[in-house]
Amino acid sequence: MLFQHYRAELSRRTGTSGDAAELAEQAGQTMEALREKVMGGRLWAVSASAPPSSETTAFIEACFHVRLLDGYGSTEAGIVSLDGRVLRPPVTGHKLADVPELGYFTTDSPYPRANC
């Protein structure tokens, strides 16, 4: 949606201009207007769905002068990982425990199963 807004505004500003220098200047001004006027200027960005394409990431980072972080999680658990690094909430710990009635044991091989 933001990229569509950017493209429409850039097209409106440049019309059919083919001058590369003029296009680059207008692109920068359009990105600045999008960043400051549309989005308010104070931004940080996290993608919380499927990782965006490299083109989308490049546009977001260039337009908004931020680093686009890649988050993974769920509504129930919150952010589980950020940029591939697993996060641990400060109030939640993890413990392996035997649950014999379900067949889960900390001695399971090759990997013990967490009881969540």
Secondary structure as UniProt FT lines:
FT   HELIX           2..14
FT   TURN            15..16
FT   HELIX           20..33
FT   HELIX           34..38
FT   STRAND          45..47
FT   HELIX           54..64
FT   STRAND          68..74
FT   TURN            75..77
FT   STRAND          78..82
FT   TURN            83..84
FT   STRAND          85..86
FT   TURN            90..91
FT   HELIX           100..102
FT   TURN            106..107
//
